[in-house]
């Protein structure tokens, strides 16, 4: 007996910018991907970054494993444990803006 696969609904996806939106997008997109196939994907600022990840996951899910439920859903945790947390580290070293090459000279008094 042939296997019956459910046909997903089609939808367009447009995402806006804003850091709070960027934190929500990966999980929200993974949830929407359970029901919808994304046709047109776009966005601005953080939404454009999320749109890029969404389109990559959509292409990948057509040719292999479902990247919406594996990589995209885990993206916030991966970013917080990896390079993103090091950008906001308190261990920054402070250097002078202009290096001094000459030794300090004694002040001359007349």
N, C-alpha and C positions, 0 to 999 in steps of 0.2 A: 504494500500500500504506500503511495507517495506521501512524503512529509508535507504537511500543510503549514505554511508560514503566514503569520499575520502581516497584513499590509499596513504600513505606518501612514499616518496623515502627513501632508506636506505643510510647511509653514515657512514664512520669511522671518528673519531675526535681525533686529536693529538694536544696538546697545549704546547707551550714552556714557559720557565720562564721569569721573568722580571716584575718589579712592574708596568710598564705602561700597559703591557699585562693583568696583573691581574685586572686592573681597567676596561678594555674593555670587558673581557670575559663574565661576567654575562649577559649583554644586547645582546651581539653578539650571545651567545648560545640560549637565548630566541628567537631571531629572526630566527636562523637556525632551531629551534625546530618546528616552524610553518610549515616548508616544509619537514624536514627530521626526520626519526626515527634513533637514534644513535645506531649503532651495536657494534663497539669497541671504547672505550674511554680511552685515556691515556694522559700523560703529564709529564713534569719535573718541579720541583720547584713550582712556583705559578701555572703553568699549571696543575700540579698534584692535587693541591688543587681545582682548577676549575673543573678538571675531576671528582673528588669525588662528588662535588655538582651536576654536570651534571648527573652522574650515579644515584644518589639518586633521583633527579627530574624525570629522565626517568622511574625509577621503580615506583615512586609515581604516575606518570601520567597514568601508566597502570592500577593502582588499585583505583584511586580516581580522585580528581581535578587536573587540569593541573598546576603543580608546576613551570613549565618554565615561564608561564605568570603571576604567582602570586608571589611566594617567590624568585625565582632566579633573576627575572627582577628587583625586589626591593632591592636586597642584597647590592649594593653599598650604598644606602641611609641608610639602617638599620645599616650597619657597621660604617658609618660616624657619626651617631647619638648615637650609643651605646658605646660598650667597646673600639672600636678602637680609638675614639677621646680621651678617657681618658688616653690611653697609651702615647700620645704626649702632655699631659697637661703641662703647665708651673708651676703648683702647686706642684712640687716635693719637698719633704722635704730633707734637707741635714743633714746627721748625720756623726759624725766622724767615720773613718774606724775602728779604734781601740779604744774601750772604755777605759777611764782612771779611774782606781779605787783608786789610791793613790793620796793623796793631794800633792801639789807642795811643795818641800822641799827648804828651803833657800840654796843658794849656799855657799859653804865653801871656805874660802880664807886662804891660808897659808902664 
